[in-house]
Amino acid sequence: MKYCSHCDELIRKGEAYDEQSIDVATGPGITVYRHLEPCRPAVPRQTAPVGLGR
């Protein structure tokens, strides 16, 4: 399965997409995919619990 790195949605069969290899010096790297047609960016996710009084 391939997911769009911009909107975090599944790239379905037949949808046009672009792939880009990202090389890193400390490991094997990664390939990211992105829809060719404009898509909405993913909604930010909460990364810390709420209500800690900070």
C-alpha distance matrix in Angstrom:
0.0 3.8 6.7 10.2 12.6 15.4 14.7 11.9 10.6 7.3 7.6 8.5 9.6 12.8 12.6 14.2 12.7 14.2 13.2 15.7 16.4 18.4 20.9 22.7 26.0 25.4 22.2 19.6 18.0 14.5 12.5 11.8 10.6 12.8 13.7 16.8 18.5 19.8 17.9 19.5 19.1 17.8 20.7 22.1 21.7 24.8 25.0 28.5 30.3 32.7 36.4 37.3 40.2 39.4
3.8 0.0 3.8 6.8 9.2 12.0 11.9 9.5 8.7 6.0 5.6 8.0 9.7 12.1 10.9 11.7 9.6 10.9 9.9 12.4 13.7 15.6 18.5 20.6 24.1 23.9 21.0 18.4 16.2 12.5 10.0 8.5 6.9 9.1 10.3 13.5 15.5 16.6 15.0 16.7 16.1 15.4 18.6 20.0 20.2 23.5 23.7 27.4 29.6 31.8 35.6 36.4 39.1 38.0
6.7 3.8 0.0 3.8 6.3 8.8 8.3 5.7 5.5 4.4 5.4 8.8 11.6 13.6 11.5 12.2 9.9 11.1 10.6 12.7 14.3 15.6 18.8 20.5 24.2 24.0 21.4 19.4 16.7 12.9 10.8 8.1 6.5 7.5 8.9 12.6 14.0 14.4 12.2 13.3 12.5 11.6 14.8 16.3 16.7 20.1 20.6 24.4 26.6 28.6 32.4 33.3 35.9 34.8
10.2 6.8 3.8 0.0 3.8 5.4 5.7 5.0 5.6 6.3 6.3 10.1 12.9 14.0 11.0 11.0 8.3 9.2 9.5 11.3 13.7 14.7 18.3 20.2 24.0 24.2 22.1 20.2 17.1 13.4 11.0 7.5 5.2 4.5 6.1 9.8 11.1 11.0 9.0 10.4 9.6 9.6 13.3 15.0 16.1 19.8 20.5 24.3 26.8 28.5 32.2 33.3 35.5 34.1
12.6 9.2 6.3 3.8 0.0 3.8 6.0 5.6 8.1 9.6 10.1 13.8 16.5 17.6 14.5 13.9 10.7 10.4 9.8 10.4 12.3 12.4 16.0 17.4 21.2 21.5 19.7 18.4 14.9 11.6 9.9 6.2 5.8 5.6 8.5 11.6 13.1 12.2 10.4 10.9 8.8 8.8 12.4 13.2 14.5 18.0 18.2 22.0 24.8 26.6 30.4 31.1 33.2 31.6
15.4 12.0 8.8 5.4 3.8 0.0 3.8 6.0 8.3 10.8 11.2 14.8 17.8 18.3 14.8 14.1 11.4 11.4 12.0 12.6 15.0 15.0 18.7 20.1 23.8 24.3 23.0 21.8 18.2 15.1 13.3 9.5 8.4 6.3 8.0 10.6 11.2 9.4 7.4 7.4 5.3 6.6 10.2 11.6 13.7 17.4 18.2 22.0 24.7 26.0 29.6 30.6 32.4 30.8
14.7 11.9 8.3 5.7 6.0 3.8 0.0 3.8 5.4 8.8 10.1 13.2 16.7 17.5 14.2 14.4 12.4 13.5 14.4 15.6 18.1 18.3 21.9 23.2 26.9 27.1 25.5 24.2 20.9 17.5 15.7 12.0 10.4 8.3 8.6 11.8 11.4 9.6 6.3 5.6 4.4 4.3 8.1 10.4 12.3 16.1 17.6 21.2 23.5 24.6 28.3 29.7 31.6 30.4
11.9 9.5 5.7 5.0 5.6 6.0 3.8 0.0 3.8 6.8 9.1 12.2 15.7 17.4 14.5 15.2 13.1 14.2 14.2 15.6 17.4 17.6 21.0 22.1 25.7 25.5 23.5 22.3 19.2 15.8 14.3 11.0 9.8 9.1 10.2 13.8 14.1 12.9 9.7 9.3 7.8 6.0 9.1 10.8 11.6 15.2 16.3 20.0 22.2 23.8 27.5 28.8 31.1 30.0
10.6 8.7 5.5 5.6 8.1 8.3 5.4 3.8 0.0 3.8 6.4 9.0 12.7 14.4 11.8 13.3 12.0 14.0 14.7 16.8 19.0 19.9 23.3 24.8 28.5 28.3 26.1 24.4 21.5 17.9 15.8 12.6 10.5 9.5 9.3 13.0 12.8 12.3 9.2 9.6 9.6 8.3 11.2 13.7 14.3 18.0 19.5 23.0 24.8 26.2 30.0 31.5 33.8 33.0
7.3 6.0 4.4 6.3 9.6 10.8 8.8 6.8 3.8 0.0 3.8 5.9 9.4 11.8 9.9 11.9 10.9 13.3 13.8 16.4 18.4 19.9 23.2 25.0 28.6 28.4 25.7 23.6 21.1 17.3 15.0 12.4 10.0 9.9 9.5 13.2 13.6 14.1 11.6 12.8 13.1 12.0 14.9 17.2 17.5 21.0 22.2 25.7 27.5 29.1 32.9 34.3 36.9 36.1
7.6 5.6 5.4 6.3 10.1 11.2 10.1 9.1 6.4 3.8 0.0 3.8 6.8 8.5 6.4 8.3 7.6 10.4 11.5 14.6 17.0 19.1 22.4 24.7 28.4 28.6 25.9 23.4 20.8 17.0 14.1 11.6 8.4 8.2 7.2 10.4 11.3 12.7 11.1 13.4 14.1 14.0 17.3 19.7 20.5 24.1 25.1 28.8 30.8 32.4 36.2 37.5 40.0 39.0
8.5 8.0 8.8 10.1 13.8 14.8 13.2 12.2 9.0 5.9 3.8 0.0 3.8 6.2 5.6 8.8 9.6 13.0 14.2 17.7 20.0 22.4 25.6 28.0 31.6 31.8 28.9 26.2 23.9 20.1 17.1 15.0 11.8 11.6 9.9 12.4 12.8 14.9 13.5 15.9 17.2 17.0 20.0 22.6 23.2 26.8 28.1 31.6 33.3 34.9 38.6 40.1 42.6 41.9
9.6 9.7 11.6 12.9 16.5 17.8 16.7 15.7 12.7 9.4 6.8 3.8 0.0 3.8 5.7 8.7 10.2 13.5 14.7 18.4 20.6 23.4 26.5 29.2 32.7 32.9 29.8 26.8 24.8 21.2 18.0 16.6 13.4 13.6 11.9 13.6 14.4 17.1 16.4 19.1 20.5 20.5 23.7 26.3 26.9 30.4 31.5 35.1 36.8 38.5 42.2 43.7 46.3 45.5
12.8 12.1 13.6 14.0 17.6 18.3 17.5 17.4 14.4 11.8 8.5 6.2 3.8 0.0 3.8 6.4 9.1 12.6 14.6 18.4 21.1 24.1 27.2 30.2 33.7 34.4 31.5 28.4 26.2 22.7 19.1 17.5 14.0 13.6 11.2 11.9 12.6 15.8 15.9 19.1 20.9 21.6 24.9 27.6 28.7 32.4 33.6 37.3 39.1 40.6 44.4 45.9 48.2 47.3
12.6 10.9 11.5 11.0 14.5 14.8 14.2 14.5 11.8 9.9 6.4 5.6 5.7 3.8 0.0 3.8 6.4 10.1 12.6 16.3 19.3 22.0 25.4 28.3 31.9 32.7 30.0 27.2 24.6 21.0 17.5 15.3 11.6 10.3 7.6 8.4 9.0 12.0 12.1 15.5 17.3 18.3 21.7 24.4 25.8 29.5 30.9 34.5 36.5 37.9 41.6 43.1 45.4 44.3
14.2 11.7 12.2 11.0 13.9 14.1 14.4 15.2 13.3 11.9 8.3 8.8 8.7 6.4 3.8 0.0 3.8 7.2 10.3 13.8 17.1 19.9 23.3 26.4 30.0 31.1 28.7 25.9 23.1 19.7 16.0 13.9 10.2 8.8 6.2 5.7 7.5 10.9 11.9 15.6 17.1 18.7 22.3 24.8 26.5 30.2 31.3 35.1 37.4 38.8 42.5 43.8 45.9 44.6
12.7 9.6 9.9 8.3 10.7 11.4 12.4 13.1 12.0 10.9 7.6 9.6 10.2 9.1 6.4 3.8 0.0 3.8 6.7 10.2 13.5 16.1 19.6 22.6 26.3 27.4 25.1 22.4 19.5 16.1 12.4 10.2 6.6 5.4 4.4 4.9 8.0 10.5 11.2 14.5 15.3 16.8 20.5 22.6 24.2 27.9 28.7 32.5 35.0 36.6 40.3 41.4 43.5 42.0
14.2 10.9 11.1 9.2 10.4 11.4 13.5 14.2 14.0 13.3 10.4 13.0 13.5 12.6 10.1 7.2 3.8 0.0 3.8 6.8 10.3 13.0 16.4 19.6 23.2 24.7 22.5 19.9 16.9 13.9 10.2 8.3 5.6 5.3 6.4 6.2 9.9 11.8 12.9 15.9 15.9 17.6 21.4 22.9 24.6 28.2 28.6 32.4 35.2 36.9 40.6 41.4 43.4 41.6
13.2 9.9 10.6 9.5 9.8 12.0 14.4 14.2 14.7 13.8 11.5 14.2 14.7 14.6 12.6 10.3 6.7 3.8 0.0 3.8 6.8 9.8 13.0 16.3 19.8 21.2 18.9 16.2 13.2 10.3 6.6 5.6 4.4 6.5 9.0 9.8 13.4 14.8 15.2 17.7 17.1 18.2 21.9 22.9 24.2 27.6 27.5 31.3 34.2 36.3 40.0 40.4 42.6 40.7
15.7 12.4 12.7 11.3 10.4 12.6 15.6 15.6 16.8 16.4 14.6 17.7 18.4 18.4 16.3 13.8 10.2 6.8 3.8 0.0 3.8 6.4 9.7 13.0 16.4 18.2 16.3 13.9 10.7 8.4 5.5 5.4 6.5 8.5 11.7 12.3 15.8 16.6 17.0 19.1 17.8 18.9 22.4 22.9 24.2 27.4 26.9 30.5 33.7 35.9 39.5 39.6 41.7 39.5
16.4 13.7 14.3 13.7 12.3 15.0 18.1 17.4 19.0 18.4 17.0 20.0 20.6 21.1 19.3 17.1 13.5 10.3 6.8 3.8 0.0 3.8 6.3 9.8 13.1 14.8 12.8 10.3 7.3 5.9 4.3 6.5 9.0 11.7 15.1 16.0 19.5 20.1 20.3 22.0 20.3 20.9 24.3 24.2 25.2 28.0 27.0 30.5 33.8 36.3 39.8 39.6 41.8 39.5
18.4 15.6 15.6 14.7 12.4 15.0 18.3 17.6 19.9 19.9 19.1 22.4 23.4 24.1 22.0 19.9 16.1 13.0 9.8 6.4 3.8 0.0 3.8 6.6 10.2 11.9 10.6 9.1 5.6 5.3 6.0 7.5 10.8 13.2 16.9 18.0 21.3 21.3 21.2 22.3 20.0 20.5 23.5 22.9 23.7 26.3 24.9 28.3 31.7 34.2 37.6 37.2 39.2 36.8
20.9 18.5 18.8 18.3 16.0 18.7 21.9 21.0 23.3 23.2 22.4 25.6 26.5 27.2 25.4 23.3 19.6 16.4 13.0 9.7 6.3 3.8 0.0 3.8 6.8 9.0 8.0 7.0 4.5 6.7 8.6 11.0 14.4 17.0 20.6 21.7 25.0 25.0 24.9 26.0 23.5 23.8 26.7 25.7 26.3 28.5 26.7 29.9 33.4 36.0 39.3 38.5 40.7 38.1
22.7 20.6 20.5 20.2 17.4 20.1 23.2 22.1 24.8 25.0 24.7 28.0 29.2 30.2 28.3 26.4 22.6 19.6 16.3 13.0 9.8 6.6 3.8 0.0 3.8 5.6 5.8 6.8 5.1 8.3 11.2 13.3 16.9 19.4 23.2 24.5 27.6 27.3 26.9 27.4 24.6 24.5 27.0 25.5 25.8 27.6 25.4 28.2 31.8 34.5 37.6 36.5 38.6 36.0
26.0 24.1 24.2 24.0 21.2 23.8 26.9 25.7 28.5 28.6 28.4 31.6 32.7 33.7 31.9 30.0 26.3 23.2 19.8 16.4 13.1 10.2 6.8 3.8 0.0 3.8 5.9 8.0 8.1 11.6 14.7 17.0 20.6 23.2 27.0 28.2 31.3 31.0 30.6 31.1 28.1 28.0 30.3 28.6 28.7 30.2 27.7 30.2 33.7 36.6 39.5 38.1 40.1 37.3
25.4 23.9 24.0 24.2 21.5 24.3 27.1 25.5 28.3 28.4 28.6 31.8 32.9 34.4 32.7 31.1 27.4 24.7 21.2 18.2 14.8 11.9 9.0 5.6 3.8 0.0 3.8 7.3 8.3 11.7 15.3 17.6 21.4 24.2 28.0 29.7 32.6 32.2 31.4 31.6 28.6 27.9 30.0 28.0 27.7 28.9 26.1 28.4 31.8 34.9 37.7 36.2 38.4 35.8
22.2 21.0 21.4 22.1 19.7 23.0 25.5 23.5 26.1 25.7 25.9 28.9 29.8 31.5 30.0 28.7 25.1 22.5 18.9 16.3 12.8 10.6 8.0 5.8 5.9 3.8 0.0 3.8 5.7 9.1 12.7 15.4 19.1 22.2 25.9 27.8 30.9 30.8 29.9 30.3 27.5 26.7 29.0 27.4 26.9 28.4 25.9 28.5 31.7 34.9 37.9 36.6 39.1 36.7
19.6 18.4 19.4 20.2 18.4 21.8 24.2 22.3 24.4 23.6 23.4 26.2 26.8 28.4 27.2 25.9 22.4 19.9 16.2 13.9 10.3 9.1 7.0 6.8 8.0 7.3 3.8 0.0 3.8 6.9 10.0 13.3 16.8 20.1 23.7 25.5 28.7 29.0 28.3 29.2 26.7 26.1 28.7 27.6 27.2 29.1 27.0 29.9 33.0 36.2 39.4 38.4 41.0 38.8
18.0 16.2 16.7 17.1 14.9 18.2 20.9 19.2 21.5 21.1 20.8 23.9 24.8 26.2 24.6 23.1 19.5 16.9 13.2 10.7 7.3 5.6 4.5 5.1 8.1 8.3 5.7 3.8 0.0 3.8 7.1 10.0 13.6 16.8 20.5 22.2 25.3 25.5 24.8 25.6 23.1 22.7 25.5 24.5 24.5 26.6 24.7 27.8 31.1 34.0 37.4 36.6 39.0 36.7
14.5 12.5 12.9 13.4 11.6 15.1 17.5 15.8 17.9 17.3 17.0 20.1 21.2 22.7 21.0 19.7 16.1 13.9 10.3 8.4 5.9 5.3 6.7 8.3 11.6 11.7 9.1 6.9 3.8 0.0 3.8 6.5 10.1 13.4 17.0 19.0 22.1 22.3 21.4 22.4 20.1 19.7 22.6 22.1 22.2 24.7 23.2 26.6 29.7 32.5 36.0 35.6 38.1 36.0
12.5 10.0 10.8 11.0 9.9 13.3 15.7 14.3 15.8 15.0 14.1 17.1 18.0 19.1 17.5 16.0 12.4 10.2 6.6 5.5 4.3 6.0 8.6 11.2 14.7 15.3 12.7 10.0 7.1 3.8 0.0 3.8 6.8 10.3 13.7 15.6 18.8 19.4 18.9 20.4 18.6 18.6 21.9 22.0 22.5 25.4 24.4 28.0 31.1 33.6 37.2 37.2 39.7 37.7
11.8 8.5 8.1 7.5 6.2 9.5 12.0 11.0 12.6 12.4 11.6 15.0 16.6 17.5 15.3 13.9 10.2 8.3 5.6 5.4 6.5 7.5 11.0 13.3 17.0 17.6 15.4 13.3 10.0 6.5 3.8 0.0 3.8 6.9 10.5 12.7 15.6 15.9 15.1 16.6 14.8 15.0 18.5 18.8 19.7 22.8 22.3 26.0 29.1 31.3 35.0 35.3 37.6 35.7
10.6 6.9 6.5 5.2 5.8 8.4 10.4 9.8 10.5 10.0 8.4 11.8 13.4 14.0 11.6 10.2 6.6 5.6 4.4 6.5 9.0 10.8 14.4 16.9 20.6 21.4 19.1 16.8 13.6 10.1 6.8 3.8 0.0 3.8 7.0 9.4 12.3 13.0 12.4 14.5 13.6 14.1 17.8 19.0 20.1 23.6 23.7 27.5 30.3 32.3 36.0 36.6 38.9 37.2
12.8 9.1 7.5 4.5 5.6 6.3 8.3 9.1 9.5 9.9 8.2 11.6 13.6 13.6 10.3 8.8 5.4 5.3 6.5 8.5 11.7 13.2 17.0 19.4 23.2 24.2 22.2 20.1 16.8 13.4 10.3 6.9 3.8 0.0 3.8 6.3 8.8 9.2 8.9 11.3 10.9 12.3 16.1 17.7 19.5 23.1 23.7 27.5 30.2 31.8 35.5 36.4 38.4 36.8
13.7 10.3 8.9 6.1 8.5 8.0 8.6 10.2 9.3 9.5 7.2 9.9 11.9 11.2 7.6 6.2 4.4 6.4 9.0 11.7 15.1 16.9 20.6 23.2 27.0 28.0 25.9 23.7 20.5 17.0 13.7 10.5 7.0 3.8 0.0 3.8 5.4 6.8 6.9 10.2 11.1 12.9 16.6 18.9 20.8 24.6 25.7 29.4 31.9 33.2 36.9 38.1 40.0 38.6
16.8 13.5 12.6 9.8 11.6 10.6 11.8 13.8 13.0 13.2 10.4 12.4 13.6 11.9 8.4 5.7 4.9 6.2 9.8 12.3 16.0 18.0 21.7 24.5 28.2 29.7 27.8 25.5 22.2 19.0 15.6 12.7 9.4 6.3 3.8 0.0 3.8 6.4 8.4 12.0 13.4 15.8 19.3 21.6 24.0 27.7 28.8 32.5 35.1 36.2 39.9 41.1 42.8 41.3
18.5 15.5 14.0 11.1 13.1 11.2 11.4 14.1 12.8 13.6 11.3 12.8 14.4 12.6 9.0 7.5 8.0 9.9 13.4 15.8 19.5 21.3 25.0 27.6 31.3 32.6 30.9 28.7 25.3 22.1 18.8 15.6 12.3 8.8 5.4 3.8 0.0 3.8 6.3 10.1 12.4 15.0 18.3 21.0 23.6 27.3 28.9 32.5 34.8 35.6 39.2 40.7 42.2 40.9
19.8 16.6 14.4 11.0 12.2 9.4 9.6 12.9 12.3 14.1 12.7 14.9 17.1 15.8 12.0 10.9 10.5 11.8 14.8 16.6 20.1 21.3 25.0 27.3 31.0 32.2 30.8 29.0 25.5 22.3 19.4 15.9 13.0 9.2 6.8 6.4 3.8 0.0 3.8 6.9 9.3 12.5 15.4 18.1 21.0 24.6 26.3 29.8 32.2 32.7 36.2 37.8 39.1 37.7
17.9 15.0 12.2 9.0 10.4 7.4 6.3 9.7 9.2 11.6 11.1 13.5 16.4 15.9 12.1 11.9 11.2 12.9 15.2 17.0 20.3 21.2 24.9 26.9 30.6 31.4 29.9 28.3 24.8 21.4 18.9 15.1 12.4 8.9 6.9 8.4 6.3 3.8 0.0 3.8 6.5 9.1 12.0 15.0 17.6 21.3 23.2 26.7 28.8 29.4 32.9 34.6 36.1 34.9
19.5 16.7 13.3 10.4 10.9 7.4 5.6 9.3 9.6 12.8 13.4 15.9 19.1 19.1 15.5 15.6 14.5 15.9 17.7 19.1 22.0 22.3 26.0 27.4 31.1 31.6 30.3 29.2 25.6 22.4 20.4 16.6 14.5 11.3 10.2 12.0 10.1 6.9 3.8 0.0 3.8 6.4 8.7 11.8 14.7 18.2 20.4 23.7 25.7 26.0 29.5 31.3 32.7 31.5
19.1 16.1 12.5 9.6 8.8 5.3 4.4 7.8 9.6 13.1 14.1 17.2 20.5 20.9 17.3 17.1 15.3 15.9 17.1 17.8 20.3 20.0 23.5 24.6 28.1 28.6 27.5 26.7 23.1 20.1 18.6 14.8 13.6 10.9 11.1 13.4 12.4 9.3 6.5 3.8 0.0 3.8 6.5 8.8 11.8 15.3 17.2 20.6 22.9 23.4 27.0 28.4 29.9 28.5
17.8 15.4 11.6 9.6 8.8 6.6 4.3 6.0 8.3 12.0 14.0 17.0 20.5 21.6 18.3 18.7 16.8 17.6 18.2 18.9 20.9 20.5 23.8 24.5 28.0 27.9 26.7 26.1 22.7 19.7 18.6 15.0 14.1 12.3 12.9 15.8 15.0 12.5 9.1 6.4 3.8 0.0 3.8 6.2 8.6 12.3 14.2 17.7 19.8 20.6 24.2 25.7 27.5 26.4
20.7 18.6 14.8 13.3 12.4 10.2 8.1 9.1 11.2 14.9 17.3 20.0 23.7 24.9 21.7 22.3 20.5 21.4 21.9 22.4 24.3 23.5 26.7 27.0 30.3 30.0 29.0 28.7 25.5 22.6 21.9 18.5 17.8 16.1 16.6 19.3 18.3 15.4 12.0 8.7 6.5 3.8 0.0 3.8 6.3 9.6 12.3 15.3 17.1 17.4 20.9 22.7 24.3 23.4
22.1 20.0 16.3 15.0 13.2 11.6 10.4 10.8 13.7 17.2 19.7 22.6 26.3 27.6 24.4 24.8 22.6 22.9 22.9 22.9 24.2 22.9 25.7 25.5 28.6 28.0 27.4 27.6 24.5 22.1 22.0 18.8 19.0 17.7 18.9 21.6 21.0 18.1 15.0 11.8 8.8 6.2 3.8 0.0 3.8 6.7 8.9 12.0 14.2 14.7 18.3 19.7 21.3 20.1
21.7 20.2 16.7 16.1 14.5 13.7 12.3 11.6 14.3 17.5 20.5 23.2 26.9 28.7 25.8 26.5 24.2 24.6 24.2 24.2 25.2 23.7 26.3 25.8 28.7 27.7 26.9 27.2 24.5 22.2 22.5 19.7 20.1 19.5 20.8 24.0 23.6 21.0 17.6 14.7 11.8 8.6 6.3 3.8 0.0 3.8 6.1 9.3 11.2 12.4 16.1 17.4 19.6 18.7
24.8 23.5 20.1 19.8 18.0 17.4 16.1 15.2 18.0 21.0 24.1 26.8 30.4 32.4 29.5 30.2 27.9 28.2 27.6 27.4 28.0 26.3 28.5 27.6 30.2 28.9 28.4 29.1 26.6 24.7 25.4 22.8 23.6 23.1 24.6 27.7 27.3 24.6 21.3 18.2 15.3 12.3 9.6 6.7 3.8 0.0 3.8 5.9 7.6 8.7 12.5 13.7 15.9 15.2
25.0 23.7 20.6 20.5 18.2 18.2 17.6 16.3 19.5 22.2 25.1 28.1 31.5 33.6 30.9 31.3 28.7 28.6 27.5 26.9 27.0 24.9 26.7 25.4 27.7 26.1 25.9 27.0 24.7 23.2 24.4 22.3 23.7 23.7 25.7 28.8 28.9 26.3 23.2 20.4 17.2 14.2 12.3 8.9 6.1 3.8 0.0 3.8 7.0 9.4 12.9 13.0 15.6 14.4
28.5 27.4 24.4 24.3 22.0 22.0 21.2 20.0 23.0 25.7 28.8 31.6 35.1 37.3 34.5 35.1 32.5 32.4 31.3 30.5 30.5 28.3 29.9 28.2 30.2 28.4 28.5 29.9 27.8 26.6 28.0 26.0 27.5 27.5 29.4 32.5 32.5 29.8 26.7 23.7 20.6 17.7 15.3 12.0 9.3 5.9 3.8 0.0 3.8 6.5 9.5 9.2 12.0 11.1
30.3 29.6 26.6 26.8 24.8 24.7 23.5 22.2 24.8 27.5 30.8 33.3 36.8 39.1 36.5 37.4 35.0 35.2 34.2 33.7 33.8 31.7 33.4 31.8 33.7 31.8 31.7 33.0 31.1 29.7 31.1 29.1 30.3 30.2 31.9 35.1 34.8 32.2 28.8 25.7 22.9 19.8 17.1 14.2 11.2 7.6 7.0 3.8 0.0 3.8 6.6 7.0 10.3 10.6
32.7 31.8 28.6 28.5 26.6 26.0 24.6 23.8 26.2 29.1 32.4 34.9 38.5 40.6 37.9 38.8 36.6 36.9 36.3 35.9 36.3 34.2 36.0 34.5 36.6 34.9 34.9 36.2 34.0 32.5 33.6 31.3 32.3 31.8 33.2 36.2 35.6 32.7 29.4 26.0 23.4 20.6 17.4 14.7 12.4 8.7 9.4 6.5 3.8 0.0 3.8 5.9 8.2 9.2
36.4 35.6 32.4 32.2 30.4 29.6 28.3 27.5 30.0 32.9 36.2 38.6 42.2 44.4 41.6 42.5 40.3 40.6 40.0 39.5 39.8 37.6 39.3 37.6 39.5 37.7 37.9 39.4 37.4 36.0 37.2 35.0 36.0 35.5 36.9 39.9 39.2 36.2 32.9 29.5 27.0 24.2 20.9 18.3 16.1 12.5 12.9 9.5 6.6 3.8 0.0 3.8 5.4 7.8
37.3 36.4 33.3 33.3 31.1 30.6 29.7 28.8 31.5 34.3 37.5 40.1 43.7 45.9 43.1 43.8 41.4 41.4 40.4 39.6 39.6 37.2 38.5 36.5 38.1 36.2 36.6 38.4 36.6 35.6 37.2 35.3 36.6 36.4 38.1 41.1 40.7 37.8 34.6 31.3 28.4 25.7 22.7 19.7 17.4 13.7 13.0 9.2 7.0 5.9 3.8 0.0 3.8 5.6
40.2 39.1 35.9 35.5 33.2 32.4 31.6 31.1 33.8 36.9 40.0 42.6 46.3 48.2 45.4 45.9 43.5 43.4 42.6 41.7 41.8 39.2 40.7 38.6 40.1 38.4 39.1 41.0 39.0 38.1 39.7 37.6 38.9 38.4 40.0 42.8 42.2 39.1 36.1 32.7 29.9 27.5 24.3 21.3 19.6 15.9 15.6 12.0 10.3 8.2 5.4 3.8 0.0 3.8
39.4 38.0 34.8 34.1 31.6 30.8 30.4 30.0 33.0 36.1 39.0 41.9 45.5 47.3 44.3 44.6 42.0 41.6 40.7 39.5 39.5 36.8 38.1 36.0 37.3 35.8 36.7 38.8 36.7 36.0 37.7 35.7 37.2 36.8 38.6 41.3 40.9 37.7 34.9 31.5 28.5 26.4 23.4 20.1 18.7 15.2 14.4 11.1 10.6 9.2 7.8 5.6 3.8 0.0
